[in-house]
Amino acid sequence: MFGKMKKIKLSQHGKNKSKFVALVDDEDFEYLNQFKWCVSQNVIHHYAIRVIYNPCKKILWMHRIIMNTPDGMETDHKDRNGLNNQKSNLRVCTRLQNVRNSIGHSNSGYKGVCQQGKNQIVAHINIRTKTSKRKIYLGSFKTIIDAACAYDEATKKYFGEYGYLNFK
């Protein structure tokens, strides 16, 4: 059962007003809300951060503080929403595990699926370890949906709970 959650308002590039909020568990709210947080955004995701100068600039990520993430590890957002910092949505993981939960880029709109030419749709999965990388061909399919389903089955097999699924 999930606990209650609260929202922490985030500033945006020095502006006091922002449409962004971070979701946190009730138990973390009081501690986190005593600081000024802002939104950091890249091309795809938004994250809650705060910047301190002591004496150099240092960025503190809200999700890493909540999970007390050790150096050398990362914090993954299960739902890929970087502002959902509820503990039920966060997990400490390796870089490889975090990458496996990321959205892929393809011309089909589905991870692991490419349309090659007019009538050829193929699926593949990339298997990375610390020392190697290989691409496994999953087959040629009549529809993009069939290929995306094949990718989902492969990601469950190879990546377990950390695999990105095209369909939940």
Phi, psi and omega in degrees: 000136182276142176282176179285157179230159178230167181246136174248124180288141181244135174280167183226109177047053177082353179277142179282331181260134179210150178274357185268141174223153173255136177268129180223159175289151178308318184295338181262346189301308186301313179297310185291325185287350178284350181252159175271123180248150175227167180267134172247131183231139170247197185300322187250318191245160172240143179224155176267125180225165166221149184248132175236153178239110186209072343279346180267161179292131177224135179259128177251127181264127183304315183296326178290324178292315181301317184269358182051049185293123180289156175304142180088353178242167178235168175245122182261137171267111185306318183271005179064018174261105184294351178257358175268091184257032173283141183303329179293344180257354185249150174208141176281135185207175174277170176299316180299317179296320180295318179296324181296336179266013181266157179285134178273168178244124177207167181279357182263341186091359180235141179293135177081006184236130178231141173261119181246106184079190184289317191241007183250120178240124182236155176236145176209163176225138178264125178252115179246138170236183179296333187245351183211167178215132175217152181249125180255122178283126182260347176131175176252139189228157180283328181230156177297322180297316178299318180293319179295323177294321178297318177299315180301318178297319180293320181292326175297317182295312187273328188244349179058224185295342182271352182286140175282127178255136174292326179233131180270000000 
